[in-house]
Amino acid sequence: MNGLVHDLRYAFRQLRKSPGFAFTSVLILALGIGASAAIFGFVDAALIKPLPYKDPNRLIDVTESIAMMPRANLSYPDYLDWKRLNQVFSSMDVYNGSTYLLNTGSKTELVPAVRVSDGFFRTLGVTPMLGRDFYAGEDLPAAPRTAILTYATWQKRFGGRKNVTGETVTLTGIPYEIVGVLPPEFQFAPRGNVELFTALHASDTCASRGCHALNGIGRLKDGVTVDMARANMETIARQLELQYPNDNRGQGASVLPLADAIVADIRPILFV
């Protein structure tokens, strides 16, 4: 103990002799602690605590794979084919990250968001605490524009008003109706801290098979294992490669438990 006290006194005297160095040291230490706390908070929310969904171990990250990229984005036509042809998922949906200029009347801000297919929250097993989920078909081109708020956004930007559903907000110049608010414990780790979710309109998504912009998520049927799902999706990928050789040549399927996919996404951060 005496040695520790002596070392601390010596370090303090040295820092007093070089105030510039002392300031830099404290700043670096503060940044390091802050970054570590942020990373731990993300890991704790995404990995240590159970994912806040119904039967999260049944949720699967579904993407395409190519030689240079083991997990690559889906095209919209491939998603429709995978959803129609698979025999292993009780439901399958897609999402992609986005940003909107949110205009609430008083000010306009750039906010992170996620565009999702109509059954996204049902696949996760999450029900809005206020209002409703997206209706089936609400992601089609002719459907009205709708949005679901996260709990934090509801509190921060709309004052937690219970009559917020039915209101219209402008997102990048387009009016959207707020139809629901998600529960406070909800988060979607693959996209980080987002403020709202909108129904993914097919008209807003590049429709060609060669345009890859989506991530897939599926819920395993009872009795289906990850290996069984992977084999089924690989079979479908090979069928599509034969059917569409110009666009799907060399494309396979990546099928991972959602929690494993989250680990894969943050592993580079953890090793920095």
C-alpha positions in Angstrom: 0.0 0.0 0.0 2.8 2.4 0.9 4.4 1.8 -2.6 1.1 2.6 -4.3 0.7 5.9 -2.3 4.3 6.8 -3.2 3.7 6.1 -6.9 0.5 8.2 -6.9 2.3 11.1 -5.2 5.1 10.9 -7.7 2.7 10.8 -10.7 0.8 13.8 -9.3 4.0 15.9 -8.9 5.1 15.0 -12.5 1.7 16.1 -13.8 1.9 19.4 -11.9 5.3 20.1 -13.6 3.7 19.6 -17.1 0.1 21.0 -17.1 -0.2 20.6 -20.9 0.7 17.0 -20.6 -1.6 16.6 -17.7 -4.5 18.1 -19.6 -3.8 15.8 -22.6 -3.6 12.7 -20.4 -6.9 13.5 -18.7 -8.6 14.1 -22.0 -7.3 10.9 -23.5 -8.4 9.0 -20.4 -11.8 10.6 -20.5 -12.3 9.7 -24.1 -11.1 6.2 -23.5 -13.5 5.7 -20.6 -16.3 7.2 -22.6 -15.7 5.0 -25.6 -15.4 1.9 -23.4 -18.7 2.8 -21.7 -20.5 3.3 -25.0 -19.2 0.0 -26.4 -20.1 -1.9 -23.2 -23.6 -0.3 -23.3 -24.1 -1.5 -26.8 -22.7 -5.0 -26.0 -24.8 -5.2 -22.9 -28.0 -4.2 -24.7 -27.4 -6.4 -27.8 -25.6 -9.4 -26.4 -25.6 -9.8 -22.6 -29.3 -9.0 -22.1 -31.7 -11.2 -24.0 -32.9 -9.6 -27.2 -36.2 -7.9 -26.5 -38.3 -10.0 -28.9 -40.5 -13.1 -28.7 -38.4 -16.3 -28.7 -35.3 -14.4 -29.9 -33.3 -17.6 -30.5 -35.7 -18.4 -33.4 -34.8 -15.2 -35.2 -32.5 -15.5 -38.2 -30.4 -13.0 -40.1 -30.9 -13.8 -43.8 -28.7 -12.2 -46.5 -27.0 -13.1 -49.7 -23.4 -14.2 -49.9 -20.8 -13.7 -52.7 -17.2 -14.6 -52.9 -15.8 -11.3 -51.6 -18.6 -10.7 -49.0 -20.0 -13.6 -46.9 -23.0 -11.4 -45.9 -24.3 -9.1 -48.7 -27.5 -7.2 -49.0 -30.6 -8.7 -50.7 -32.3 -7.4 -53.8 -36.0 -6.8 -53.6 -37.0 -9.4 -56.2 -34.7 -12.0 -54.5 -36.4 -11.2 -51.2 -39.9 -11.9 -52.7 -38.6 -15.2 -54.2 -37.0 -16.3 -51.0 -40.1 -15.4 -49.0 -42.3 -17.3 -51.4 -40.2 -20.4 -51.9 -38.7 -21.1 -48.5 -40.1 -23.9 -46.4 -38.3 -23.1 -43.1 -39.5 -19.7 -42.0 -43.0 -18.9 -40.5 -42.4 -15.4 -41.7 -39.6 -13.4 -43.4 -39.2 -9.7 -43.8 -36.7 -7.1 -44.8 -35.3 -3.8 -43.6 -32.8 -1.2 -44.5 -31.3 1.9 -42.8 -32.4 5.3 -43.8 -32.4 8.9 -42.7 -35.2 11.5 -43.0 -35.5 15.2 -42.6 -38.1 15.3 -39.8 -40.3 18.4 -39.8 -42.5 18.6 -36.7 -43.7 22.1 -37.4 -41.3 23.9 -35.1 -38.0 22.7 -36.6 -36.5 20.3 -39.1 -33.8 17.8 -38.1 -32.0 14.9 -39.8 -33.0 11.7 -38.0 -31.9 8.0 -38.3 -34.7 5.6 -39.3 -35.3 2.1 -40.6 -37.6 1.2 -43.5 -39.3 -2.2 -43.0 -41.6 -4.5 -44.8 -45.1 -4.8 -43.5 -44.6 -7.9 -41.3 -41.3 -6.8 -39.7 -42.6 -6.3 -36.2 -44.8 -9.4 -36.3 -41.7 -11.4 -37.3 -39.8 -9.9 -34.3 -42.8 -10.6 -32.0 -43.1 -7.0 -31.0 -46.4 -5.1 -30.6 -46.6 -1.3 -30.4 -47.6 0.0 -26.9 -49.7 2.7 -28.5 -51.6 2.6 -31.7 -51.1 -0.2 -34.2 -48.6 -2.2 -36.3 -48.2 -1.8 -40.0 -51.1 -3.4 -41.9 -50.5 -6.2 -44.4 -49.8 -4.6 -47.7 -48.9 -1.3 -46.2 -45.5 -1.6 -47.9 -46.9 -1.7 -51.4 -46.6 1.3 -53.8 -50.2 2.4 -53.6 -50.4 2.2 -49.8 -50.5 5.4 -47.6 -47.3 6.5 -46.0 -47.1 5.5 -42.4 -44.6 5.6 -39.5 -44.1 4.1 -36.1 -42.1 6.0 -33.5 -39.6 4.7 -30.9 -40.5 5.4 -27.3 -37.6 7.8 -26.9 -38.7 9.8 -30.0 -42.3 9.9 -28.8 -41.1 11.4 -25.5 -38.5 13.7 -26.9 -40.2 15.1 -29.9 -43.9 14.7 -29.2 -44.0 15.1 -25.5 -45.4 11.6 -24.8 -48.8 12.7 -26.0 -51.2 9.7 -26.2 -53.1 11.3 -29.1 -50.0 11.4 -31.3 -51.4 8.5 -33.4 -53.2 9.9 -36.4 -51.0 12.9 -36.6 -49.0 13.7 -39.7 -45.3 14.5 -39.8 -43.3 15.5 -42.8 -40.3 13.2 -43.6 -38.0 14.6 -46.3 -40.9 16.6 -47.8 -43.4 13.7 -47.8 -46.3 13.5 -45.3 -46.5 10.4 -43.1 -49.2 9.4 -40.7 -48.0 8.3 -37.2 -49.8 5.0 -36.5 -48.0 3.6 -33.5 -45.4 4.0 -30.7 -43.0 1.1 -29.7 -42.6 -0.1 -26.1 -39.7 1.5 -24.1 -37.6 -1.6 -23.9 -37.6 -2.1 -27.7 -34.4 -1.7 -29.7 -33.2 -3.1 -32.9 -29.5 -3.6 -32.4 -28.5 -4.2 -36.1 -29.4 -0.6 -36.9 -28.4 1.1 -33.6 -30.3 4.0 -32.1 -33.0 5.0 -34.6 -35.9 7.3 -34.1 -38.7 5.9 -36.2 -39.7 3.1 -38.6 -41.5 3.6 -41.9 -43.2 1.0 -44.1 -40.9 0.2 -46.9 -42.6 1.1 -50.2 -41.7 -1.0 -53.1 -41.8 2.1 -55.3 -39.0 3.6 -53.1 -36.8 0.5 -53.5 -34.7 -0.2 -56.6 -36.8 -3.0 -58.2 -34.1 -4.6 -60.3 -32.6 -7.9 -59.3 -29.1 -6.4 -59.6 -29.8 -3.7 -57.0 -28.9 -5.0 -53.5 -30.0 -2.8 -50.6 -32.0 -4.9 -48.1 -31.3 -7.1 -45.1 -33.5 -10.0 -44.3 -34.8 -11.4 -41.1 -36.8 -14.6 -40.6 -38.5 -16.6 -37.8 -37.8 -20.3 -37.9 -40.8 -22.6 -38.0 -41.1 -25.0 -35.0 -38.8 -27.9 -35.4 -36.6 -26.3 -38.0 -32.9 -25.8 -37.1 -30.5 -23.2 -38.4 -28.7 -25.8 -40.5 -31.9 -26.9 -42.1 -32.8 -23.3 -42.9 -29.3 -22.7 -44.4 -29.6 -25.8 -46.6 -33.1 -24.7 -47.8 -32.0 -21.1 -48.6 -28.9 -22.3 -50.4 -31.1 -24.5 -52.6 -33.3 -21.6 -53.5 -30.2 -19.4 -54.2 -28.9 -22.0 -56.7 -32.3 -22.2 -58.3 -32.4 -18.4 -58.8 -28.8 -18.5 -60.1 -29.9 -20.9 -62.8 -33.1 -18.8 -63.5 -31.3 -15.4 -63.5 -27.7 -16.1 -64.5 -26.9 -12.4 -65.4 -27.9 -11.0 -62.0 -27.5 -14.0 -59.6 -24.3 -15.6 -60.8 -22.2 -16.6 -57.7 -24.8 -15.6 -55.2 -25.5 -17.9 -52.3 -27.3 -17.5 -49.0 -26.1 -16.5 -45.5 -28.2 -17.8 -42.7 -27.2 -16.9 -39.1 -28.9 -16.6 -35.7 -29.7 -12.9 -35.3 -27.5 -12.7 -32.1 -24.5 -14.2 -34.0 -25.0 -11.7 -36.8 -24.9 -8.8 -34.3 -21.7 -10.2 -32.9 -20.2 -10.3 -36.4 -21.1 -6.7 -37.0 -19.6 -5.4 -33.8 -16.5 -7.7 -33.6 -14.3 -5.2 -35.5 -15.2 -2.5 -32.9 -14.4 -4.7 -30.0 -10.9 -5.5 -31.3 -10.0 -1.8 -31.9 
